[in-house]
Amino acid sequence: MGELLVSKEGLGYLIMYGSQVFNINLVITSVVILAIISYLMYFLVNKLEKMFLKH
């Protein structure tokens, strides 16, 4: 949430900037990239958890 409000770069900044200048393509693209990164991080943590809990 902090990145969305006060950042000067990054995906949160692009989402806020896109919404301020009414550029919906920028907002949607940034949200999709954020969702993909979140899914990949979740997938990695899930695999690591399964690997460590086996032993």
HUKALIN-V58029 format. One record per helix or strand of 2 or more residues. SS is the DSSP state (2 for helix, 1 for strand). FROM is the first residue (numbers start at 1). TO is the last residue. Records with the same first field share a line. If there is no record, write none. Layout:
# HUKALIN-V58029
SS->FROM-TO / FROM-TO
This chain:
# HUKALIN-V58029
2->2-6 / 11-20 / 24-54
